[in-house]
Amino acid sequence: MSDKIIIFDTTLRDGEQSPGATMNQREKVRMARQLDALGVDVIEAGFPAASQGDFEAVQAIAAAAPNCQIAGLCRAIPADIDRAWEAVKGAKHPRIHTFLATSPLHMEHKLRMSPDKVLEMAVAAVKRAASYTANVEFSAEDASRSERGFLAKVFSAVIKAGATTVNVPDTVGYAQPGEFGELIAWLLEHVEDSHKAVFSVHCHNDLGLGVANTLAALKAGARQAEVTVSGIGERAGNASLEELVMNLYTRQSYYDLDCGVRTEQLFPTCRLLSMIIGQPIPPYKAITGANAFAHESGIHQDGVLKDRRTYEIMTPESVGRTETELVLGKHSGRHALGKKLESLNYRLDEKQVAVVFEAVKELADKKAKVYDEDLEALVLEKVYKMDDCYRLKSLSVLCGDHGVPPTAAVVMNVCALEEGAREVKQAAFGNGPVDAIFNAVNAIVGRTPVLKRYSVNAITGGSDAQGEVTVRIEDKGLSSVGRGSHPDIVFASALAYLTALNRLVRKEEEGA
């Protein structure tokens, strides 16, 4: 049995189903390029049959990540399979990933189908997918709660029909590591021609065991791990890519397994995802959190100063946590900026580099040093944002204990995509400066969404750091997340709120 683990990343499919983690096409392509640089083997790019936007995003990702297999997820029905193939066929290494539930609970209450019908449908789906490509994956949804005998019967049949990968998902995070490892070992022994397919696992984190169950399965003989960056995903999320990889790396002598992930790209990848979806990495997050390599206890500090290995089982550098900084200013050259962007894995054309260069010069007037994280924030803010209906031109805020409520005056362009976009000015009061800004914007756009979350984070250290604001809003049954960065936290709040509103408008347009 091979000791090489296939890393199947589903950040852009399962991860994006996490509340508040929606990405536009350009953001997905940017993330896919980073996953390609990270060295994952398979990128599950999306669910092409879900919407036209998802279909086009999968097509774009197929062209953007040449070193990875690109998978499209589809239900076990002909139309979905055909649609998935149309989306991924342009990839250098396309894969069709089809699924069908096999647990008694799902078959009876969700599918309302007999086991014989499920078996027949699974085989037909794999045969249709195999008519397009030899790279076919079949997933038995809710496998961990399925009857072992029936699960083995389904896997035996789909392997015979042409599946080259069979996936054993712990769809609701119910399994325990010991029993999940035993299930994998049992299937490898009882599934006919099990040697002809790669056994995969897809573990959710409802009980906090996503990574533990995945590792147990790999130890038992599974050879593909389905994971997401930072463990994002539905409900409590999925097995975390960076945690799984660093377990294999740090405890290599125990697992005796390898993968092709470039570990020094782990933190940059998690940081990029955080900036795209507007959700900060928790400080206590394993591997990539701000406290992961921090030491406050005097005993720990003394030990680390004498020998880092006393309290660090891996180095910050091994996961990309280096304190590199970019010192750029108004006198720096555009060529140097272009080279630095390339080193951060951004592939921008001359026009885009010029836009970022002007933003860097503007930022350099406001703070002493421009760090890599600042540069990444500028790229995402200036380049990877889609054209917006609402754009902020300027704002002014008055606040303080003067007997006058905090006041904001906002100047915006409305429907900037249309010819003859209008400039609108509005002033409003609020409980504070940010509330006043949001009230003024609401008056301009003619809607009052509910603010569900508002958070502030410093992109870098120091009192002159750029502020990164994340907001989540809900209106008419839809929700969206917006992120904005600026040295002025009040201005960043306005940018974040408008980004969320623009995403809300796009969601409404796509729904229509």
Secondary structure, DSSP 4 states (H G I P E B T S, - for coil): ---BPEEEE-TTTTGGGSTT----HHHHHHHHHHHHHHT-SEEEEE-TTS-HHHHHHHHHHHHH-TTSEEEEEEESSHHHHHHHHHHHTTSSEEEEEEEEE-SHHIIIIII---HHHHHHHHHHHHHHHHTT-S-EEEEEETGGGS-HHHHHHHHHHHHHHT-SEEEEEETTS---HHHHHHHHHHHHHHSTTGGGSEEEEEEB-TTS-HHHHHHHHHHHT--EEEEBGGG--STT-B-BHHHHHHHHHHTHHHH--B----GGGHHHHHHHHHHHHT-PPPTT-TTTSTTTT---SHHHHHHHHH-GGGT-SS-GGGGT---------TTS-HHHHHHHHHHTT----HHHHHHHHHHHHHHHTTSS---HHHHHHHHHHHTSSPP-SEEEEEEEEE-SSSSS--EEEEEEEESTTSTTPEEEEEEEE-SSHHHHHHHHHHHHHT---EEEEEEEEESSSSTTPPEEEEEEEEETTEEEEEEEEESSHHHHHHHHHHHHHHHHHHHHHHH-
